[in-house]
Amino acid sequence: MSKKLFIETLGCAMNSRDSEHMIAALREKEGYETTDDLKSADLILINTCSVREKPVAKLFSELGVFNKKRKEGAKIGVCGCTASHLGEEIIKKAPYVSFVLGARNVSKITEVLHKDRAVEVDINYDESEFAFDEFRTSPYKAYINISIGCDKSCTYCIVPKTRGDEISIPTELILREAKRAADGGAKELFLLGQNVNNYGRRFSGEHEKVNFTELLRRLSKIEGIERIRFTSPHPFHMDDEFIEEFAKNPKICKSMHMPLQSGSSKVLSDMKRGYTKEWFLNRVEKLRSVSPDVSISTDIIVAFPGESDEDFEDTLDVMRKVRFDQIFSFKYSPRPETEAEHYTNVVDEDVASQRLTTLQNLHTEILDEKNKTHLGKIYRVYFEDLNQDYYVSGRSDNNIVIKVKGSDELLGEFRDVKITQIGRTILSGEVVG
């Protein structure tokens, strides 16, 4: 009988891809099969995130549950970004944990599995040329890492301390992985990196110098690949060449995630984001001039230390001008090992809560207005998910989630769908072609 692996993945798409890499290695080299039943698992992994609020409390709360429910002899491993930054402290606080594996050490999963209380959290470890075994959660879409780490020094962000310096994965390895995914039936690629459009700035060895725009061109030539998505581009690196390739290349999906963080140039400077409010709005204007139907999503932090009422109004001004299709918004909360952790000009908690509510209410108004325009329109949808209510769902080119009545025969297929019902997060429709 095969051994059973239970894995819980928190956080971003890069964490999801890291989990797929670990599952692949454990399947191929150790004979594990995944299970959704925690109590039957021989190995329990939690792949952690350190970006969201209170990640440490979340980790130890989950570990306590795992320890109570696990069967006798089952191992528990802590992986990911919180593992990187806490390291040995995890085992000191939770001595039943078998090993700790950092976000930059994914390829060592089969090694630490056989070392009692192993801690591998070297953020300088280079996995950019490591050949991972193949495993994908979905046969229809392939997540592909194109870089590891981050070279930015945003004052609020812990990621450089948990994933190390930015290194681009060699182009030939990315193309090989994409071709393999296409041969396996995937029609959509999803490229991952902390700052994808900074791709090619640094490789760990001697490799052809290819920038992100050229990488997109080469990937779009792969037979069988019909759509390419990516996250996240950095506004600072959104040059005209990149924007124009985005617009004219029919295989690049017309949805762009542009992390704003703040609409105030002063706050952006305090955050060390490298651009101004004016630059961000200029890039949006350029983008929409060449791709009018593009959908734009963003990240926003309210109540960053020192944010005044005027600074917050600048953020609302950007919201009104850009009219984002989706926002991920949060109140600022300090992260360990970041510069902003030591800032003393903290915004009052009640003020911070009110600003977040104001921001989200404005977005809801914008979204309700925009969604009305979808009714009756026809979108080309790539179906990926079979829901329990006899609906099949997928995404349009510009990243709208759309569902229709249907069966698994639609999975992995493109269909034209006419929108018959609108909602804030999902639209409903009927297949018309």
Secondary structure, DSSP 4 states (H G I P E B T S, - for coil): --EEEEEEE-SSHHHHHHHHHHHHHHHHHH-EEE-S-GGG-SEEEEEE-SSSSSHHHHHHHHHHHHHHHSPTT-EEEEEEHHHHHHTHHHHHH-TT--EEEETT-GGGHHHHTTSTTEEE--TT---TT--PPP--S-SSEEEEE-EES-----TT--HHHHH-S-EEPPHHHHHHHHHHHHHTT--EEEEE-TTGGGTTS--SSS-----HHHHHHHHTTSTT--EEEEE---GGG--HHHHHHHHH-TTB-SEEE---B-S-HHHHHHHT-S--HHHHHHHHHHHHHH-TT-EEEEEEEES-TT--HHHHHHHHHHHHHH--SEEEEEE----TTSGGGG---PPPHHHHHHHHHHHHHHHHHHHHHHHHTTTT-EEEEEEEEE-TTSEEEEEETT--EEEEE--GGGTT-EEEEEEEE--SS-EEEEE--
